[in-house]
Amino acid sequence: MSTFREKAEAQTEQVIGQMLGDELLVREGQSRLRKAESEAEPSEDRAKERDKDRAKGADQGIVRDKRGQDQPKDKARAQQVSRVDKGGDPPGKKA
């Protein structure tokens, strides 16, 4: 069962327990939720590390400046990139 589904079921169990006034059901839901969250932590840590690795090489792209205008994320790199015409491309450096 996926972590998301496990968390959802645990929360549902908690809510139903609260609606019925069944304290045992509430506690079981809380313990299932804690267990599901503790199992999810390692995969979340790996995802954070992967995002950091991607961010290191992500100097490409367009960002908006203070005036809301599109600007290259890395201006120096954008000025140095060579452009080779590949037929139907707009004007640029000819091969």
Residue, then its C-alpha position, 0 to 999 in steps of 0.5 A: m500500500s502506498t504511503f499516501r493511501e496509508k496516511a489517508e486511511a489513518q486520518t479517516e480512521q481518526v475522524i470516524g473515531q472522533m465522530l463516533g466518540d470511540e477513543l480507541l479508534v482515534r488512538e489506533g488512527q494516530s498510531r497508524l498515521r505516525k507509523a506511515e509518516s515514519e516510513a515515508e521519511p527516508s524517501e522524502d529525504r532522497a527526494k530532497e537530495r535529488d532536488k538539490d542535485r538538480a538545482k545545482g545544474a539548473d542555471q538555465g531558464i527564464v525568470r522574471d525581474k522586479r519589473g515583471q520582464d522575462q530575463p535569462k536566469d544566468k545572464a553571463r551564460a546566456q550571452q556566451v551560448s553559441r547558436v547554430d542555424k539548423g535550417g528552419d531556425p530563426p536567424g543566428k550564427k550560420a554553420 
